[in-house]
Amino acid sequence: MDSHEGNPILVTCAPGLAQSLKDELADLGFTATSLHPGGVGTVGSHSDAIMLNLVMRTAYNVLFLLR
C-alpha cells in the first residue's frame, strides 16, 4: 500500500479514542494525516477503505471521501 496515493479517508470514533485509533491505523500500515477528537484522517484507495471497515476495532465509520 502506498499511503501517498488515493483519496482522503476519515475514520471516526468515540470522543477520546482518537489516539488509540491512530495507533491502530499505524499498526495496519496507514499514516495519520489529521487527528481530531472524534476521528483520524488518512489516505488510501477504495479497497483500503473497505478493508478498514472490516478490520478496525475502535472505529465507528470509515468514510471514503471523493475528490
N, C-alpha and C positions, 0 to 999 in steps of 0.2 A: 504494500500500500504506500503510495506516495502522498504524504499529507499536504503537498503543495498543489495538488490537482483536485478539482472537484468544486462542489458548491458548499456554501456555509451550512452547517448542521448545528441546530440548537437543541441541547439535551436538557430538559427541565427536571427539577427535583424539589423535594420539600425544602422550605427555608432552613438554612443552617447545614445542609448536607452537600453544598457545592464543592467543598474541598475534598470530601470523600468521593464525589462523582468525578472530579478532576483526576484523582489518583486512580480510580477505576478505568477511566479513559486512557491514562498513561500506560496502565498495565496491558491494555489492548492495543497499544501502539499508536494512539492518537495524541496529538499535541493540542492543548487548550489554546484557543485564540482569544478568549474572553472569559471572565469569571464574574458571575452575578449572584446575588443572594439566593435566587431560585433556579439557577442553571449554569451551564457551561457551554461556550461556543467552541466549535472545532470545524474542520474542513474535511470533506470526503465525497465519495461517489454515492449514487443512489443505492448501489449494492452495500456500501458501508453502512448507510442509514438503516437498511433492512436488517443487517447483521446486528447492529447496535440495539435495535428494537427487540431482537430475540435473546440477547445475552446480558444486557445491562440489568443489574440488580437494584441500584439506587435511583434509577431514572423513572420519572413519571411518563414523559413523552420524548420521542426523538423526532424532531421537526426538520425535514429536508427543505431548505429554502431555495426557491427558484430565482434565478437572476433575471 
